[in-house]
Amino acid sequence: LERPGLSLRIRTLERGDIAAVLAIQRACPEVAQWSAADYESVARGEMAGWIADERSRAAGFLIARHLVQEMEILNLAVRPDCRRRGVGTRLLRAVLSSGEAARARQVTLEVRASNRAGLAFYERHKFRLAGRRRAYYRDPIDDALLLALDLKPAPRAG
Ligand SMILES: CC(C)(COP(=O)(O)OP(=O)(O)OC[C@H]1O[C@@H](n2cnc3c(N)ncnc32)[C@H](O)[C@@H]1OP(=O)(O)O)[C@@H](O)C(=O)NCCC(=O)NCCS
């Protein structure tokens, strides 16, 4: 199967992206199913959100929140027809740089224990297992694995 490179642009999530984000989310049962109102609060800046555009069509998105010492990834999904072509990696890099710039110490997230693609992706990016919450998810019931990646502190200006 040929895998030509994608021409990707990573940018901040805006209000006009919500319909595309909801469509990607519906195609990804592994992720938290948020409402339009949740993404509106992201677009207002209450959480951090990034879109990966491929030829001006959204190929994936990532939502995170900054908690002083920590950047927590809340949702990450790539359109099924755009997977394994670096979209998730580009979105992850955006959150890592943002976390470093905000002087967070680590990036954390929770993932379903049954999510093999998600786990392989985060392992590839050197996240470590930091904990497990038993039967944390419903429909279907599943453990949550807590993953963490330490950030290198950004050099101090001046
Ligand atoms: C997890 C997810 C975001 C990865 O996005 P992606 O754009 O396909 O990831 P990339 O192309 O950047 O993958 C980078 C590396 O991660 C690993 N990886 C990604 N998907 C994988 C899979 N299905 N199986 C095994 N390894 C995988 C590989 O090492 C891959 O490199 P390679 O393709 O050169 O082998 C995507 O599969 C997805 O949207 N899944 C559904 C939603 C989800 O599970 N989100 C994460 C939980 S919050």
The ligand as an SDF file (V2000), in Angstrom:
LIG
                    3D

 48 50  0  0  0  0  0  0  0  0999 V2000
   -3.7320    6.8160   18.2530 C   0  0  0  0  0  0  0  0  0  0  0  0
   -3.8360    7.6920   17.0060 C   0  0  0  0  0  0  0  0  0  0  0  0
   -4.1600    9.1340   17.4360 C   0  0  0  0  0  0  0  0  0  0  0  0
   -2.4790    7.6790   16.2540 C   0  0  0  0  0  0  0  0  0  0  0  0
   -2.5260    8.6120   15.1980 O   0  0  0  0  0  0  0  0  0  0  0  0
   -1.6740    8.4120   13.8440 P   0  0  0  0  0  0  0  0  0  0  0  0
   -1.7550    9.6840   13.0840 O   0  0  0  0  0  0  0  0  0  0  0  0
   -2.1100    7.1790   13.1560 O   0  0  0  0  0  0  0  0  0  0  0  0
   -0.2030    8.2040   14.4420 O   0  0  0  0  0  0  0  0  0  0  0  0
    1.2130    8.3560   13.6790 P   0  0  0  0  0  0  0  0  0  0  0  0
    1.0570    8.0800   12.2270 O   0  0  0  0  0  0  0  0  0  0  0  0
    1.8280    9.6480   14.0740 O   0  0  0  0  0  0  0  0  0  0  0  0
    1.9830    7.1240   14.3890 O   0  0  0  0  0  0  0  0  0  0  0  0
    3.2720    7.2370   14.9520 C   0  0  0  0  0  0  0  0  0  0  0  0
    3.7210    5.8820   15.4510 C   0  0  0  0  0  0  0  0  0  0  0  0
    2.8520    5.4090   16.5020 O   0  0  0  0  0  0  0  0  0  0  0  0
    2.7320    3.9610   16.4190 C   0  0  0  0  0  0  0  0  0  0  0  0
    1.3640    3.5940   16.0220 N   0  0  0  0  0  0  0  0  0  0  0  0
    0.3410    4.4140   15.6610 C   0  0  0  0  0  0  0  0  0  0  0  0
   -0.7760    3.7060   15.3830 N   0  0  0  0  0  0  0  0  0  0  0  0
   -0.4640    2.4010   15.5630 C   0  0  0  0  0  0  0  0  0  0  0  0
   -1.1900    1.1860   15.4200 C   0  0  0  0  0  0  0  0  0  0  0  0
   -2.4860    1.1900   14.9950 N   0  0  0  0  0  0  0  0  0  0  0  0
   -0.5510    0.0230   15.6910 N   0  0  0  0  0  0  0  0  0  0  0  0
    0.7340    0.0180   16.0850 C   0  0  0  0  0  0  0  0  0  0  0  0
    1.4940    1.1470   16.2320 N   0  0  0  0  0  0  0  0  0  0  0  0
    0.8970    2.3210   15.9750 C   0  0  0  0  0  0  0  0  0  0  0  0
    3.6820    3.5530   15.3110 C   0  0  0  0  0  0  0  0  0  0  0  0
    4.9460    3.3620   15.9010 O   0  0  0  0  0  0  0  0  0  0  0  0
    3.6800    4.7850   14.4180 C   0  0  0  0  0  0  0  0  0  0  0  0
    4.8100    4.8750   13.5720 O   0  0  0  0  0  0  0  0  0  0  0  0
    4.8360    4.0460   12.1720 P   0  0  0  0  0  0  0  0  0  0  0  0
    3.5250    4.3090   11.4810 O   0  0  0  0  0  0  0  0  0  0  0  0
    6.0120    4.6200   11.4770 O   0  0  0  0  0  0  0  0  0  0  0  0
    4.9750    2.6020   12.5550 O   0  0  0  0  0  0  0  0  0  0  0  0
   -4.9300    7.1520   16.0240 C   0  0  0  0  0  0  0  0  0  0  0  0
   -4.7460    5.7690   15.8490 O   0  0  0  0  0  0  0  0  0  0  0  0
   -6.3570    7.3890   16.4820 C   0  0  0  0  0  0  0  0  0  0  0  0
   -6.9610    8.4280   16.2170 O   0  0  0  0  0  0  0  0  0  0  0  0
   -6.9470    6.3980   17.1930 N   0  0  0  0  0  0  0  0  0  0  0  0
   -8.3230    6.5190   17.6720 C   0  0  0  0  0  0  0  0  0  0  0  0
   -8.4230    7.5180   18.8050 C   0  0  0  0  0  0  0  0  0  0  0  0
   -7.4630    7.1860   19.9520 C   0  0  0  0  0  0  0  0  0  0  0  0
   -7.2720    6.0400   20.2970 O   0  0  0  0  0  0  0  0  0  0  0  0
   -6.8300    8.2240   20.5460 N   0  0  0  0  0  0  0  0  0  0  0  0
   -5.8390    8.0330   21.6070 C   0  0  0  0  0  0  0  0  0  0  0  0
   -6.4680    7.9010   22.9460 C   0  0  0  0  0  0  0  0  0  0  0  0
   -6.8160    9.5160   23.6550 S   0  0  0  0  0  0  0  0  0  0  0  0
  1  2  1  0
  2  3  1  0
  2  4  1  0
  2 36  1  0
  4  5  1  0
  5  6  1  0
  6  7  2  0
  6  8  1  0
  6  9  1  0
  9 10  1  0
 10 11  2  0
 10 12  1  0
 10 13  1  0
 13 14  1  0
 14 15  1  0
 15 16  1  0
 15 30  1  0
 16 17  1  0
 17 18  1  0
 17 28  1  0
 18 19  1  0
 18 27  1  0
 19 20  2  0
 20 21  1  0
 21 22  1  0
 21 27  2  0
 22 23  1  0
 22 24  2  0
 24 25  1  0
 25 26  2  0
 26 27  1  0
 28 29  1  0
 28 30  1  0
 30 31  1  0
 31 32  1  0
 32 33  2  0
 32 34  1  0
 32 35  1  0
 36 37  1  0
 36 38  1  0
 38 39  2  0
 38 40  1  0
 40 41  1  0
 41 42  1  0
 42 43  1  0
 43 44  2  0
 43 45  1  0
 45 46  1  0
 46 47  1  0
 47 48  1  0
M  END
$$$$
